Amino acid sequence: MRLMPAARSLAAAVLALAAACATAPRRAADAAPSPAAVERPRPYPVLETPEFRRAVERGTRTRTGRPGPRYWTQRAEYALQAELDPATKRLTGRGTVRYHNRSPDSLTWLAVQLHQNLFAPGAARVAPTPVTGGMELTRVAVQGTALAAGVANDSTPGYVVEGTVAWLRLPQKLAPGATTELAFEWAFTVPPDGAPREGTDGEIFYVAYWYPQMAVYDDVGGWQTDPYLGNAEFYMGYGDYDVSLTVPAGWLVAATGELRNADQVLAAGPRARLAEARRSGSVVHVVAAADRGAGRSTAAGSGGKLTWRFAAKDVRDFAFGTSDKYLWDATHALARDSAGKSAVDTVMIHSFYRPERVEWAWDQSARYARHSIEFLSRFLWPYPYPQMTAVDGVVSCSGMEYPMMTCIGGPRDTLRLYSVTVHEIAHMWFPMQVGSDERRYAWQDEGLTRFNQAQAMREFFRGYDLEGIARDLYLDLARAGGEVELMRHGDQYPSNTPAYSVASYAKMATNMAALRALVGEERFLRAYREYGRRWVNKHPQPYDLWNTFEDVTGEDLDWFWRTWWYETWTLDQAVAEVRADGGDVAVVVEDRGLAPMPARLTITREGGAVERAEVPVAQWLAGARRATVRVRASPAVVRVEIDAERRFPDADRANNVWTRGGAAVGGSR
Ligand SMILES: [Zn+2]
């Protein structure tokens, strides 16, 4: 990473200011220096953290964006059994976790996430939520021996619960390469609608963050145990799940993974229709309104209950939805990459919704999910999982991603149902496969996902411009002075403002569009897919994304990362003047904002010929505020526009255009 030229001295800046004042007209209002005369900040390079530097030195990371030769991740195998009683809204669970220590460190303490404790009385939160009591842990054991509650310290085995994290002090150190088996028993009340990302409205249950889950122990920072406060999302490790869920007979269960005992829980009709959905390309009504109920949609069950068994490999979480009101549609998608290669032969698509949700376009949901999987497989790389399920959930799910699943709540029309479906399905790539730390770097999954969503919507709705909408959301907040930078923990944004969503979603999506324009679409896609390929089922840091783009494109883009991730500088380029200059025409471009970007000029001549010119970003990075582009004088220049294609987020478009015989005229912002 190269260093930028040193900033000009303060004395030089003062002299420049004085010169501007000396030549200014007398009226006080005109005495301010022109933008061209004042010093500009120049972005210094991205500086990696000491933790990242140490990871490079240890060989687990690199400065090329590739995982290092000694890169490792932890791994766990979950075997969980739970019963949900819809009448009392209680979930009772038990299970084991085989935890493999693949790190080079001996671990005395293990950290376990108890996200349900967000709803415990007195829990720390950044937003109001319902209060349920949180998770009641009734047994924690290691290798078959129960740990005492509330007594752990450096010399005494046991466990303590601190908010949404339980710390287990092991009886013996877990050596590098060793495996231990933890056992848990627990219960909680499913929160009502209004809880973020989960809950029940009485008819349907969307059950998430419902089991003790290993926190991430990674090569850069060790245990990451930032509490779940309700806004910032998750950081989760990879593992395999074998989950048995007991619900009343007649209740359908939609879950992460593949259903392993369809012949025990489904009636013959739905089983046959599922097979048809796998064969045919059409959307099949696996369970229609008249098929609902025990003995029709599901088997009759014993004691009025059925146990559904699901398995999932290489996923970072497990969630499920259940209701006796659900209809069930299914079809399949063919996931092929841009060259036509496929990863899995057939991806099953499932959609579960209540009949009245047809008003909200839910009868189109399976078709929307199929297009999402097929488009994103082409745009990124093939979807690797066996199925994808969309669930009509509580309103407060809004749209929330889980491995192979999404919970979608609230009123929708066709545009808004497709939009949320493709967004949540795009999360199956980021962060489900590319497992970044969402809590600390929300942009690393949300911004990429919003960008990918925009590409799919452009195809599905033939030209729909979500990139433009994202750019305007960002610019509106930036112009109002409310913007906050991207490199900030997700729980440290001001509440009740769009600052978090603009930074993490809209501005980051805009950054991706600008990056594509900067390096060209072909190189952009190569680097983007390479970043994903390198980090599937791993935990990339922001540096790994940036370094991969620099590695693949061969460009030093530190100025771009520094400007658009760490600062709230805005871009404002202007055509200051177009004049005859000797035998040529001089086009004077001013950089009036603080964010540097190449200035791309479209020059139109009398007769309609159009040519391009560019002020390279290096001129602004060297400190310039003005740059002159010389072009031949004839045919006469009639129009000059900066960034006519609107690739970059210019905050003031009114000064981007010059026309002969008129003052500078701009389009709308
Ligand atoms: Zn999202």
Residues whose N, C-alpha, C, O or C-beta is under 5 A from the ligand:
A	BS01	ZN	E446 T449
